[in-house]
């Protein structure tokens, strides 16, 4: 679930580089929904990665709601 990845990411030092394709796909969802600011190479790039720069205010609000429900 993307919010679980957001929670894990919030506990890491940023910027954070991710190379796992499954996690990159989840980060794309989080980025599209405005939860993280990040850099991505083009879809056709030989080396896929995501560099998470920040968790946005919207992302922090989603985390607070997620942690209330799940915890």
PDB file of N, H, CA, C and O in Angstrom:
ATOM      1  N   UNK A   1       0.848  -1.175   0.000  1.00  0.00           N
ATOM      2  CA  UNK A   1       0.000   0.000   0.000  1.00  0.00           C
ATOM      3  C   UNK A   1       0.896   1.242   0.000  1.00  0.00           C
ATOM      4  O   UNK A   1       1.856   1.301   0.767  1.00  0.00           O
ATOM      5  N   UNK A   2       0.603   2.224  -0.836  1.00  0.00           N
ATOM      6  H   UNK A   2      -0.178   2.176  -1.459  1.00  0.00           H
ATOM      7  CA  UNK A   2       1.438   3.413  -0.896  1.00  0.00           C
ATOM      8  C   UNK A   2       1.576   4.152   0.442  1.00  0.00           C
ATOM      9  O   UNK A   2       2.646   4.686   0.735  1.00  0.00           O
ATOM     10  N   UNK A   3       0.521   4.193   1.253  1.00  0.00           N
ATOM     11  H   UNK A   3      -0.348   3.759   1.015  1.00  0.00           H
ATOM     12  CA  UNK A   3       0.630   4.918   2.526  1.00  0.00           C
ATOM     13  C   UNK A   3       1.585   4.230   3.496  1.00  0.00           C
ATOM     14  O   UNK A   3       2.213   4.894   4.320  1.00  0.00           O
ATOM     15  N   UNK A   4       1.698   2.912   3.406  1.00  0.00           N
ATOM     16  H   UNK A   4       1.188   2.373   2.736  1.00  0.00           H
ATOM     17  CA  UNK A   4       2.687   2.214   4.239  1.00  0.00           C
ATOM     18  C   UNK A   4       4.095   2.602   3.821  1.00  0.00           C
ATOM     19  O   UNK A   4       4.974   2.775   4.665  1.00  0.00           O
ATOM     20  N   UNK A   5       4.311   2.739   2.512  1.00  0.00           N
ATOM     21  H   UNK A   5       3.597   2.598   1.826  1.00  0.00           H
ATOM     22  CA  UNK A   5       5.614   3.188   2.023  1.00  0.00           C
ATOM     23  C   UNK A   5       5.869   4.632   2.444  1.00  0.00           C
ATOM     24  O   UNK A   5       6.994   4.984   2.800  1.00  0.00           O
ATOM     25  N   UNK A   6       4.845   5.458   2.406  1.00  0.00           N
ATOM     26  H   UNK A   6       3.931   5.172   2.117  1.00  0.00           H
ATOM     27  CA  UNK A   6       4.986   6.840   2.857  1.00  0.00           C
ATOM     28  C   UNK A   6       5.392   6.875   4.326  1.00  0.00           C
ATOM     29  O   UNK A   6       6.239   7.677   4.720  1.00  0.00           O
ATOM     30  N   UNK A   7       4.800   6.020   5.122  1.00  0.00           N
ATOM     31  H   UNK A   7       4.112   5.368   4.801  1.00  0.00           H
ATOM     32  CA  UNK A   7       5.136   5.948   6.541  1.00  0.00           C
ATOM     33  C   UNK A   7       6.598   5.533   6.727  1.00  0.00           C
ATOM     34  O   UNK A   7       7.313   6.136   7.528  1.00  0.00           O
ATOM     35  N   UNK A   8       7.044   4.515   6.000  1.00  0.00           N
ATOM     36  H   UNK A   8       6.463   4.025   5.349  1.00  0.00           H
ATOM     37  CA  UNK A   8       8.444   4.074   6.083  1.00  0.00           C
ATOM     38  C   UNK A   8       9.385   5.180   5.623  1.00  0.00           C
ATOM     39  O   UNK A   8      10.434   5.405   6.226  1.00  0.00           O
ATOM     40  N   UNK A   9       9.003   5.865   4.556  1.00  0.00           N
ATOM     41  H   UNK A   9       8.150   5.683   4.067  1.00  0.00           H
ATOM     42  CA  UNK A   9       9.827   6.945   4.018  1.00  0.00           C
ATOM     43  C   UNK A   9       9.940   8.090   5.014  1.00  0.00           C
ATOM     44  O   UNK A   9      10.986   8.734   5.106  1.00  0.00           O
ATOM     45  N   UNK A  10       8.881   8.344   5.753  1.00  0.00           N
ATOM     46  H   UNK A  10       8.032   7.821   5.679  1.00  0.00           H
ATOM     47  CA  UNK A  10       8.887   9.449   6.720  1.00  0.00           C
ATOM     48  C   UNK A  10       9.886   9.208   7.855  1.00  0.00           C
ATOM     49  O   UNK A  10      10.279  10.145   8.552  1.00  0.00           O
ATOM     50  N   UNK A  11      10.284   7.979   8.033  1.00  0.00           N
ATOM     51  H   UNK A  11       9.966   7.218   7.467  1.00  0.00           H
ATOM     52  CA  UNK A  11      11.233   7.630   9.101  1.00  0.00           C
ATOM     53  C   UNK A  11      12.684   7.628   8.622  1.00  0.00           C
ATOM     54  O   UNK A  11      13.597   7.360   9.403  1.00  0.00           O
ATOM     55  N   UNK A  12      12.894   7.924   7.348  1.00  0.00           N
ATOM     56  H   UNK A  12      12.153   8.142   6.713  1.00  0.00           H
ATOM     57  CA  UNK A  12      14.237   7.907   6.761  1.00  0.00           C
ATOM     58  C   UNK A  12      14.720   9.337   6.513  1.00  0.00           C
ATOM     59  O   UNK A  12      13.926  10.273   6.422  1.00  0.00           O
ATOM     60  N   UNK A  13      16.024   9.478   6.407  1.00  0.00           N
ATOM     61  H   UNK A  13      16.669   8.718   6.481  1.00  0.00           H
ATOM     62  CA  UNK A  13      16.600  10.782   6.078  1.00  0.00           C
ATOM     63  C   UNK A  13      16.347  11.071   4.596  1.00  0.00           C
ATOM     64  O   UNK A  13      16.506  10.194   3.748  1.00  0.00           O
ATOM     65  N   UNK A  14      15.961  12.285   4.304  1.00  0.00           N
ATOM     66  H   UNK A  14      15.832  12.998   4.994  1.00  0.00           H
ATOM     67  CA  UNK A  14      15.719  12.714   2.928  1.00  0.00           C
ATOM     68  C   UNK A  14      16.812  13.667   2.487  1.00  0.00           C
ATOM     69  O   UNK A  14      17.324  14.417   3.318  1.00  0.00           O
ATOM     70  N   UNK A  15      17.192  13.675   1.223  1.00  0.00           N
ATOM     71  H   UNK A  15      16.777  13.065   0.548  1.00  0.00           H
ATOM     72  CA  UNK A  15      16.592  12.931   0.125  1.00  0.00           C
ATOM     73  C   UNK A  15      16.930  11.443   0.211  1.00  0.00           C
ATOM     74  O   UNK A  15      17.961  11.045   0.754  1.00  0.00           O
ATOM     75  N   UNK A  16      16.032  10.644  -0.341  1.00  0.00           N
ATOM     76  H   UNK A  16      15.195  10.968  -0.782  1.00  0.00           H
ATOM     77  CA  UNK A  16      16.137   9.195  -0.310  1.00  0.00           C
ATOM     78  C   UNK A  16      16.021   8.668  -1.733  1.00  0.00           C
ATOM     79  O   UNK A  16      15.074   9.001  -2.445  1.00  0.00           O
ATOM     80  N   UNK A  17      16.981   7.845  -2.151  1.00  0.00           N
ATOM     81  H   UNK A  17      17.751   7.573  -1.573  1.00  0.00           H
ATOM     82  CA  UNK A  17      16.934   7.249  -3.483  1.00  0.00           C
ATOM     83  C   UNK A  17      16.421   5.822  -3.375  1.00  0.00           C
ATOM     84  O   UNK A  17      16.907   5.031  -2.566  1.00  0.00           O
ATOM     85  N   UNK A  18      15.430   5.504  -4.203  1.00  0.00           N
ATOM     86  H   UNK A  18      15.035   6.147  -4.860  1.00  0.00           H
ATOM     87  CA  UNK A  18      14.797   4.188  -4.214  1.00  0.00           C
ATOM     88  C   UNK A  18      15.013   3.566  -5.590  1.00  0.00           C
ATOM     89  O   UNK A  18      14.821   4.230  -6.609  1.00  0.00           O
ATOM     90  N   UNK A  19      15.412   2.290  -5.625  1.00  0.00           N
ATOM     91  H   UNK A  19      15.568   1.751  -4.797  1.00  0.00           H
ATOM     92  CA  UNK A  19      15.644   1.609  -6.902  1.00  0.00           C
ATOM     93  C   UNK A  19      14.744   0.401  -7.109  1.00  0.00           C
ATOM     94  O   UNK A  19      14.743  -0.175  -8.197  1.00  0.00           O
ATOM     95  N   UNK A  20      14.000   0.011  -6.127  1.00  0.00           N
ATOM     96  H   UNK A  20      14.001   0.479  -5.243  1.00  0.00           H
ATOM     97  CA  UNK A  20      13.074  -1.123  -6.215  1.00  0.00           C
ATOM     98  C   UNK A  20      11.867  -0.698  -7.061  1.00  0.00           C
ATOM     99  O   UNK A  20      11.174   0.262  -6.722  1.00  0.00           O
ATOM    100  N   UNK A  21      11.624  -1.413  -8.156  1.00  0.00           N
ATOM    101  H   UNK A  21      12.187  -2.192  -8.431  1.00  0.00           H
ATOM    102  CA  UNK A  21      10.569  -1.035  -9.107  1.00  0.00           C
ATOM    103  C   UNK A  21       9.191  -0.971  -8.447  1.00  0.00           C
ATOM    104  O   UNK A  21       8.416  -0.057  -8.732  1.00  0.00           O
ATOM    105  N   UNK A  22       8.878  -1.914  -7.581  1.00  0.00           N
ATOM    106  H   UNK A  22       9.507  -2.656  -7.349  1.00  0.00           H
ATOM    107  CA  UNK A  22       7.572  -1.906  -6.902  1.00  0.00           C
ATOM    108  C   UNK A  22       7.407  -0.654  -6.046  1.00  0.00           C
ATOM    109  O   UNK A  22       6.341  -0.038  -6.030  1.00  0.00           O
ATOM    110  N   UNK A  23       8.461  -0.286  -5.343  1.00  0.00           N
ATOM    111  H   UNK A  23       9.327  -0.786  -5.356  1.00  0.00           H
ATOM    112  CA  UNK A  23       8.412   0.928  -4.512  1.00  0.00           C
ATOM    113  C   UNK A  23       8.342   2.180  -5.374  1.00  0.00           C
ATOM    114  O   UNK A  23       7.657   3.140  -5.021  1.00  0.00           O
ATOM    115  N   UNK A  24       9.045   2.175  -6.500  1.00  0.00           N
ATOM    116  H   UNK A  24       9.602   1.395  -6.786  1.00  0.00           H
ATOM    117  CA  UNK A  24       8.993   3.319  -7.416  1.00  0.00           C
ATOM    118  C   UNK A  24       7.561   3.514  -7.905  1.00  0.00           C
ATOM    119  O   UNK A  24       7.077   4.644  -7.973  1.00  0.00           O
ATOM    120  N   UNK A  25       6.884   2.425  -8.244  1.00  0.00           N
ATOM    121  H   UNK A  25       7.277   1.507  -8.189  1.00  0.00           H
ATOM    122  CA  UNK A  25       5.491   2.527  -8.701  1.00  0.00           C
ATOM    123  C   UNK A  25       4.599   3.120  -7.613  1.00  0.00           C
ATOM    124  O   UNK A  25       3.735   3.948  -7.903  1.00  0.00           O
ATOM    125  N   UNK A  26       4.802   2.705  -6.369  1.00  0.00           N
ATOM    126  H   UNK A  26       5.503   2.032  -6.133  1.00  0.00           H
ATOM    127  CA  UNK A  26       4.019   3.260  -5.257  1.00  0.00           C
ATOM    128  C   UNK A  26       4.344   4.738  -5.063  1.00  0.00           C
ATOM    129  O   UNK A  26       3.456   5.542  -4.779  1.00  0.00           O
ATOM    130  N   UNK A  27       5.617   5.092  -5.218  1.00  0.00           N
ATOM    131  H   UNK A  27       6.338   4.439  -5.450  1.00  0.00           H
ATOM    132  CA  UNK A  27       6.002   6.499  -5.090  1.00  0.00           C
ATOM    133  C   UNK A  27       5.399   7.338  -6.208  1.00  0.00           C
ATOM    134  O   UNK A  27       5.058   8.500  -5.990  1.00  0.00           O
ATOM    135  N   UNK A  28       5.264   6.774  -7.389  1.00  0.00           N
ATOM    136  H   UNK A  28       5.541   5.830  -7.567  1.00  0.00           H
ATOM    137  CA  UNK A  28       4.601   7.497  -8.487  1.00  0.00           C
ATOM    138  C   UNK A  28       3.157   7.844  -8.097  1.00  0.00           C
ATOM    139  O   UNK A  28       2.676   8.941  -8.380  1.00  0.00           O
ATOM    140  N   UNK A  29       2.483   6.902  -7.451  1.00  0.00           N
ATOM    141  H   UNK A  29       2.874   6.011  -7.221  1.00  0.00           H
ATOM    142  CA  UNK A  29       1.110   7.148  -6.983  1.00  0.00           C
ATOM    143  C   UNK A  29       1.104   8.247  -5.931  1.00  0.00           C
ATOM    144  O   UNK A  29       0.271   9.153  -5.975  1.00  0.00           O
ATOM    145  N   UNK A  30       2.032   8.167  -4.990  1.00  0.00           N
ATOM    146  H   UNK A  30       2.708   7.432  -4.954  1.00  0.00           H
ATOM    147  CA  UNK A  30       2.117   9.187  -3.928  1.00  0.00           C
ATOM    148  C   UNK A  30       2.441  10.556  -4.521  1.00  0.00           C
ATOM    149  O   UNK A  30       1.918  11.573  -4.066  1.00  0.00           O
ATOM    150  N   UNK A  31       3.297  10.579  -5.529  1.00  0.00           N
ATOM    151  H   UNK A  31       3.722   9.752  -5.899  1.00  0.00           H
ATOM    152  CA  UNK A  31       3.655  11.840  -6.181  1.00  0.00           C
ATOM    153  C   UNK A  31       2.455  12.413  -6.940  1.00  0.00           C
ATOM    154  O   UNK A  31       2.173  13.608  -6.854  1.00  0.00           O
ATOM    155  N   UNK A  32       1.755  11.558  -7.680  1.00  0.00           N
ATOM    156  H   UNK A  32       1.984  10.587  -7.750  1.00  0.00           H
ATOM    157  CA  UNK A  32       0.595  12.007  -8.457  1.00  0.00           C
ATOM    158  C   UNK A  32      -0.509  12.548  -7.558  1.00  0.00           C
ATOM    159  O   UNK A  32      -1.264  13.435  -7.958  1.00  0.00           O
ATOM    160  N   UNK A  33      -0.602  12.015  -6.349  1.00  0.00           N
ATOM    161  H   UNK A  33       0.011  11.294  -6.025  1.00  0.00           H
ATOM    162  CA  UNK A  33      -1.641  12.474  -5.419  1.00  0.00           C
ATOM    163  C   UNK A  33      -1.170  13.634  -4.545  1.00  0.00           C
ATOM    164  O   UNK A  33      -1.912  14.107  -3.684  1.00  0.00           O
ATOM    165  N   UNK A  34       0.072  14.094  -4.768  1.00  0.00           N
ATOM    166  H   UNK A  34       0.675  13.710  -5.467  1.00  0.00           H
ATOM    167  CA  UNK A  34       0.556  15.274  -4.061  1.00  0.00           C
ATOM    168  C   UNK A  34       1.130  15.012  -2.675  1.00  0.00           C
ATOM    169  O   UNK A  34       1.270  15.942  -1.880  1.00  0.00           O
ATOM    170  N   UNK A  35       1.464  13.757  -2.375  1.00  0.00           N
ATOM    171  H   UNK A  35       1.350  13.002  -3.021  1.00  0.00           H
ATOM    172  CA  UNK A  35       1.970  13.425  -1.049  1.00  0.00           C
ATOM    173  C   UNK A  35       3.487  13.561  -0.911  1.00  0.00           C
ATOM    174  O   UNK A  35       3.990  13.742   0.198  1.00  0.00           O
ATOM    175  N   UNK A  36       4.221  13.475  -2.026  1.00  0.00           N
ATOM    176  H   UNK A  36       3.812  13.327  -2.927  1.00  0.00           H
ATOM    177  CA  UNK A  36       5.677  13.613  -1.979  1.00  0.00           C
ATOM    178  C   UNK A  36       6.164  14.467  -3.136  1.00  0.00           C
ATOM    179  O   UNK A  36       5.541  14.531  -4.196  1.00  0.00           O
ATOM    180  N   UNK A  37       7.294  15.120  -2.903  1.00  0.00           N
ATOM    181  H   UNK A  37       7.800  15.067  -2.042  1.00  0.00           H
ATOM    182  CA  UNK A  37       8.018  15.804  -3.972  1.00  0.00           C
ATOM    183  C   UNK A  37       9.187  14.901  -4.318  1.00  0.00           C
ATOM    184  O   UNK A  37       9.933  14.477  -3.435  1.00  0.00           O
ATOM    185  N   UNK A  38       9.351  14.603  -5.619  1.00  0.00           N
ATOM    186  H   UNK A  38       8.745  14.948  -6.336  1.00  0.00           H
ATOM    187  CA  UNK A  38      10.411  13.674  -5.989  1.00  0.00           C
ATOM    188  C   UNK A  38      10.870  13.890  -7.410  1.00  0.00           C
ATOM    189  O   UNK A  38      10.211  14.564  -8.201  1.00  0.00           O
ATOM    190  N   UNK A  39      12.015  13.306  -7.722  1.00  0.00           N
ATOM    191  H   UNK A  39      12.551  12.758  -7.079  1.00  0.00           H
ATOM    192  CA  UNK A  39      12.576  13.327  -9.064  1.00  0.00           C
ATOM    193  C   UNK A  39      12.510  11.925  -9.631  1.00  0.00           C
ATOM    194  O   UNK A  39      12.758  10.948  -8.925  1.00  0.00           O
ATOM    195  N   UNK A  40      12.175  11.826 -10.906  1.00  0.00           N
ATOM    196  H   UNK A  40      11.974  12.620 -11.480  1.00  0.00           H
ATOM    197  CA  UNK A  40      12.120  10.551 -11.607  1.00  0.00           C
ATOM    198  C   UNK A  40      12.816  10.683 -12.953  1.00  0.00           C
ATOM    199  O   UNK A  40      12.711  11.728 -13.594  1.00  0.00           O
ATOM    200  N   UNK A  41      13.531   9.639 -13.401  1.00  0.00           N
ATOM    201  H   UNK A  41      13.616   8.789 -12.880  1.00  0.00           H
ATOM    202  CA  UNK A  41      14.035   9.668 -14.767  1.00  0.00           C
ATOM    203  C   UNK A  41      12.873   9.393 -15.724  1.00  0.00           C
ATOM    204  O   UNK A  41      11.769   9.064 -15.289  1.00  0.00           O
ATOM    205  N   UNK A  42      13.123   9.527 -17.012  1.00  0.00           N
ATOM    206  H   UNK A  42      14.020   9.794 -17.366  1.00  0.00           H
ATOM    207  CA  UNK A  42      12.074   9.220 -17.971  1.00  0.00           C
ATOM    208  C   UNK A  42      11.715   7.740 -17.883  1.00  0.00           C
ATOM    209  O   UNK A  42      12.515   6.929 -17.417  1.00  0.00           O
ATOM    210  N   UNK A  43      10.545   7.400 -18.321  1.00  0.00           N
ATOM    211  H   UNK A  43       9.895   8.059 -18.700  1.00  0.00           H
ATOM    212  CA  UNK A  43      10.069   6.020 -18.258  1.00  0.00           C
ATOM    213  C   UNK A  43      10.985   5.096 -19.064  1.00  0.00           C
ATOM    214  O   UNK A  43      11.124   3.918 -18.735  1.00  0.00           O
ATOM    215  N   UNK A  44      11.601   5.619 -20.103  1.00  0.00           N
ATOM    216  H   UNK A  44      11.489   6.576 -20.371  1.00  0.00           H
ATOM    217  CA  UNK A  44      12.467   4.812 -20.969  1.00  0.00           C
ATOM    218  C   UNK A  44      13.917   4.756 -20.506  1.00  0.00           C
ATOM    219  O   UNK A  44      14.749   4.150 -21.181  1.00  0.00           O
ATOM    220  N   UNK A  45      14.236   5.363 -19.386  1.00  0.00           N
ATOM    221  H   UNK A  45      13.560   5.856 -18.838  1.00  0.00           H
ATOM    222  CA  UNK A  45      15.619   5.374 -18.902  1.00  0.00           C
ATOM    223  C   UNK A  45      16.086   3.954 -18.605  1.00  0.00           C
ATOM    224  O   UNK A  45      15.300   3.114 -18.167  1.00  0.00           O
ATOM    225  N   UNK A  46      17.361   3.691 -18.844  1.00  0.00           N
ATOM    226  H   UNK A  46      18.000   4.374 -19.199  1.00  0.00           H
ATOM    227  CA  UNK A  46      17.910   2.352 -18.596  1.00  0.00           C
ATOM    228  C   UNK A  46      17.918   2.015 -17.118  1.00  0.00           C
ATOM    229  O   UNK A  46      17.683   0.868 -16.738  1.00  0.00           O
ATOM    230  N   UNK A  47      18.185   2.997 -16.293  1.00  0.00           N
ATOM    231  H   UNK A  47      18.376   3.928 -16.602  1.00  0.00           H
ATOM    232  CA  UNK A  47      18.231   2.779 -14.850  1.00  0.00           C
ATOM    233  C   UNK A  47      17.061   3.516 -14.212  1.00  0.00           C
ATOM    234  O   UNK A  47      16.994   4.744 -14.262  1.00  0.00           O
ATOM    235  N   UNK A  48      16.150   2.776 -13.620  1.00  0.00           N
ATOM    236  H   UNK A  48      16.205   1.778 -13.580  1.00  0.00           H
ATOM    237  CA  UNK A  48      14.998   3.387 -12.973  1.00  0.00           C
ATOM    238  C   UNK A  48      15.301   3.642 -11.496  1.00  0.00           C
ATOM    239  O   UNK A  48      15.853   2.790 -10.800  1.00  0.00           O
ATOM    240  N   UNK A  49      14.928   4.824 -11.042  1.00  0.00           N
ATOM    241  H   UNK A  49      14.479   5.517 -11.606  1.00  0.00           H
ATOM    242  CA  UNK A  49      15.069   5.178  -9.636  1.00  0.00           C
ATOM    243  C   UNK A  49      14.095   6.297  -9.335  1.00  0.00           C
ATOM    244  O   UNK A  49      13.553   6.939 -10.235  1.00  0.00           O
ATOM    245  N   UNK A  50      13.888   6.512  -8.067  1.00  0.00           N
ATOM    246  H   UNK A  50      14.328   5.991  -7.335  1.00  0.00           H
ATOM    247  CA  UNK A  50      13.094   7.658  -7.607  1.00  0.00           C
ATOM    248  C   UNK A  50      13.875   8.309  -6.489  1.00  0.00           C
ATOM    249  O   UNK A  50      14.402   7.623  -5.613  1.00  0.00           O
ATOM    250  N   UNK A  51      13.952   9.614  -6.512  1.00  0.00           N
ATOM    251  H   UNK A  51      13.524  10.171  -7.223  1.00  0.00           H
ATOM    252  CA  UNK A  51      14.622  10.343  -5.445  1.00  0.00           C
ATOM    253  C   UNK A  51      13.570  11.180  -4.734  1.00  0.00           C
ATOM    254  O   UNK A  51      13.091  12.185  -5.258  1.00  0.00           O
ATOM    255  N   UNK A  52      13.224  10.746  -3.535  1.00  0.00           N
ATOM    256  H   UNK A  52      13.614   9.929  -3.109  1.00  0.00           H
ATOM    257  CA  UNK A  52      12.222  11.454  -2.733  1.00  0.00           C
ATOM    258  C   UNK A  52      12.913  12.645  -2.072  1.00  0.00           C
ATOM    259  O   UNK A  52      13.875  12.483  -1.321  1.00  0.00           O
ATOM    260  N   UNK A  53      12.413  13.827  -2.360  1.00  0.00           N
ATOM    261  H   UNK A  53      11.632  13.959  -2.970  1.00  0.00           H
ATOM    262  CA  UNK A  53      13.001  15.051  -1.822  1.00  0.00           C
ATOM    263  C   UNK A  53      12.323  15.502  -0.543  1.00  0.00           C
ATOM    264  O   UNK A  53      12.976  16.007   0.369  1.00  0.00           O
ATOM    265  N   UNK A  54      11.001  15.318  -0.476  1.00  0.00           N
ATOM    266  H   UNK A  54      10.470  14.907  -1.217  1.00  0.00           H
ATOM    267  CA  UNK A  54      10.255  15.798   0.691  1.00  0.00           C
ATOM    268  C   UNK A  54       8.891  15.151   0.745  1.00  0.00           C
ATOM    269  O   UNK A  54       8.344  14.725  -0.272  1.00  0.00           O
ATOM    270  N   UNK A  55       8.358  15.085   1.926  1.00  0.00           N
ATOM    271  H   UNK A  55       8.801  15.432   2.753  1.00  0.00           H
ATOM    272  CA  UNK A  55       6.959  14.716   2.127  1.00  0.00           C
ATOM    273  C   UNK A  55       6.202  16.031   2.258  1.00  0.00           C
ATOM    274  O   UNK A  55       6.542  16.872   3.090  1.00  0.00           O
ATOM    275  N   UNK A  56       5.197  16.197   1.449  1.00  0.00           N
ATOM    276  H   UNK A  56       4.920  15.513   0.774  1.00  0.00           H
ATOM    277  CA  UNK A  56       4.453  17.454   1.423  1.00  0.00           C
ATOM    278  C   UNK A  56       3.532  17.568   2.642  1.00  0.00           C
ATOM    279  O   UNK A  56       3.359  16.620   3.409  1.00  0.00           O
ATOM    280  N   UNK A  57       2.958  18.740   2.791  1.00  0.00           N
ATOM    281  H   UNK A  57       3.098  19.510   2.168  1.00  0.00           H
ATOM    282  CA  UNK A  57       1.987  18.943   3.875  1.00  0.00           C
ATOM    283  C   UNK A  57       0.808  17.982   3.710  1.00  0.00           C
ATOM    284  O   UNK A  57       0.319  17.418   4.689  1.00  0.00           O
ATOM    285  N   UNK A  58       0.361  17.801   2.484  1.00  0.00           N
ATOM    286  H   UNK A  58       0.758  18.259   1.688  1.00  0.00           H
ATOM    287  CA  UNK A  58      -0.729  16.855   2.219  1.00  0.00           C
ATOM    288  C   UNK A  58      -0.299  15.437   2.617  1.00  0.00           C
ATOM    289  O   UNK A  58      -1.101  14.674   3.157  1.00  0.00           O
ATOM    290  N   UNK A  59       0.939  15.091   2.356  1.00  0.00           N
ATOM    291  H   UNK A  59       1.591  15.710   1.917  1.00  0.00           H
ATOM    292  CA  UNK A  59       1.463  13.783   2.743  1.00  0.00           C
ATOM    293  C   UNK A  59       1.511  13.611   4.254  1.00  0.00           C
ATOM    294  O   UNK A  59       1.192  12.543   4.776  1.00  0.00           O
ATOM    295  N   UNK A  60       1.910  14.661   4.949  1.00  0.00           N
ATOM    296  H   UNK A  60       2.169  15.528   4.525  1.00  0.00           H
ATOM    297  CA  UNK A  60       1.966  14.595   6.424  1.00  0.00           C
ATOM    298  C   UNK A  60       0.554  14.463   7.022  1.00  0.00           C
ATOM    299  O   UNK A  60       0.355  13.764   8.016  1.00  0.00           O
ATOM    300  N   UNK A  61      -0.405  15.134   6.413  1.00  0.00           N
ATOM    301  H   UNK A  61      -0.243  15.702   5.606  1.00  0.00           H
ATOM    302  CA  UNK A  61      -1.791  14.994   6.866  1.00  0.00           C
ATOM    303  C   UNK A  61      -2.291  13.575   6.630  1.00  0.00           C
ATOM    304  O   UNK A  61      -2.960  13.001   7.489  1.00  0.00           O
ATOM    305  N   UNK A  62      -1.971  13.009   5.474  1.00  0.00           N
ATOM    306  H   UNK A  62      -1.427  13.476   4.776  1.00  0.00           H
ATOM    307  CA  UNK A  62      -2.377  11.637   5.179  1.00  0.00           C
ATOM    308  C   UNK A  62      -1.719  10.672   6.161  1.00  0.00           C
ATOM    309  O   UNK A  62      -2.355   9.720   6.614  1.00  0.00           O
ATOM    310  N   UNK A  63      -0.456  10.910   6.492  1.00  0.00           N
ATOM    311  H   UNK A  63       0.061  11.683   6.124  1.00  0.00           H
ATOM    312  CA  UNK A  63       0.232  10.072   7.482  1.00  0.00           C
ATOM    313  C   UNK A  63      -0.447  10.133   8.837  1.00  0.00           C
ATOM    314  O   UNK A  63      -0.638   9.104   9.484  1.00  0.00           O
ATOM    315  N   UNK A  64      -0.808  11.316   9.265  1.00  0.00           N
ATOM    316  H   UNK A  64      -0.653  12.152   8.739  1.00  0.00           H
ATOM    317  CA  UNK A  64      -1.466  11.474  10.565  1.00  0.00           C
ATOM    318  C   UNK A  64      -2.778  10.697  10.589  1.00  0.00           C
ATOM    319  O   UNK A  64      -3.085  10.030  11.577  1.00  0.00           O
ATOM    320  N   UNK A  65      -3.546  10.779   9.520  1.00  0.00           N
ATOM    321  H   UNK A  65      -3.297  11.322   8.718  1.00  0.00           H
ATOM    322  CA  UNK A  65      -4.814  10.044   9.430  1.00  0.00           C
ATOM    323  C   UNK A  65      -4.569   8.542   9.369  1.00  0.00           C
ATOM    324  O   UNK A  65      -5.278   7.769  10.013  1.00  0.00           O
ATOM    325  N   UNK A  66      -3.573   8.128   8.601  1.00  0.00           N
ATOM    326  H   UNK A  66      -2.997   8.756   8.078  1.00  0.00           H
ATOM    327  CA  UNK A  66      -3.245   6.710   8.445  1.00  0.00           C
ATOM    328  C   UNK A  66      -2.797   6.105   9.778  1.00  0.00           C
ATOM    329  O   UNK A  66      -3.212   5.004  10.138  1.00  0.00           O
ATOM    330  N   UNK A  67      -1.957   6.824  10.496  1.00  0.00           N
ATOM    331  H   UNK A  67      -1.620   7.719  10.203  1.00  0.00           H
ATOM    332  CA  UNK A  67      -1.456   6.318  11.768  1.00  0.00           C
ATOM    333  C   UNK A  67      -2.565   6.256  12.824  1.00  0.00           C
ATOM    334  O   UNK A  67      -2.537   5.391  13.700  1.00  0.00           O
ATOM    335  N   UNK A  68      -3.528   7.159  12.747  1.00  0.00           N
ATOM    336  H   UNK A  68      -3.550   7.862  12.036  1.00  0.00           H
ATOM    337  CA  UNK A  68      -4.660   7.136  13.673  1.00  0.00           C
ATOM    338  C   UNK A  68      -5.520   5.893  13.411  1.00  0.00           C
ATOM    339  O   UNK A  68      -5.953   5.225  14.349  1.00  0.00           O
ATOM    340  N   UNK A  69      -5.759   5.596  12.152  1.00  0.00           N
ATOM    341  H   UNK A  69      -5.407   6.139  11.390  1.00  0.00           H
ATOM    342  CA  UNK A  69      -6.598   4.456  11.778  1.00  0.00           C
ATOM    343  C   UNK A  69      -5.878   3.129  12.003  1.00  0.00           C
ATOM    344  O   UNK A  69      -6.473   2.178  12.509  1.00  0.00           O
ATOM    345  N   UNK A  70      -4.589   3.062  11.627  1.00  0.00           N
ATOM    346  H   UNK A  70      -4.106   3.835  11.216  1.00  0.00           H
ATOM    347  CA  UNK A  70      -3.873   1.781  11.696  1.00  0.00           C
ATOM    348  C   UNK A  70      -3.214   1.512  13.037  1.00  0.00           C
ATOM    349  O   UNK A  70      -2.862   0.372  13.339  1.00  0.00           O
ATOM    350  N   UNK A  71      -3.045   2.540  13.835  1.00  0.00           N
ATOM    351  H   UNK A  71      -3.331   3.466  13.590  1.00  0.00           H
ATOM    352  CA  UNK A  71      -2.282   2.339  15.039  1.00  0.00           C
ATOM    353  C   UNK A  71      -3.026   2.398  16.282  1.00  0.00           C
ATOM    354  O   UNK A  71      -2.446   2.236  17.356  1.00  0.00           O
TER     355      UNK A  71
END
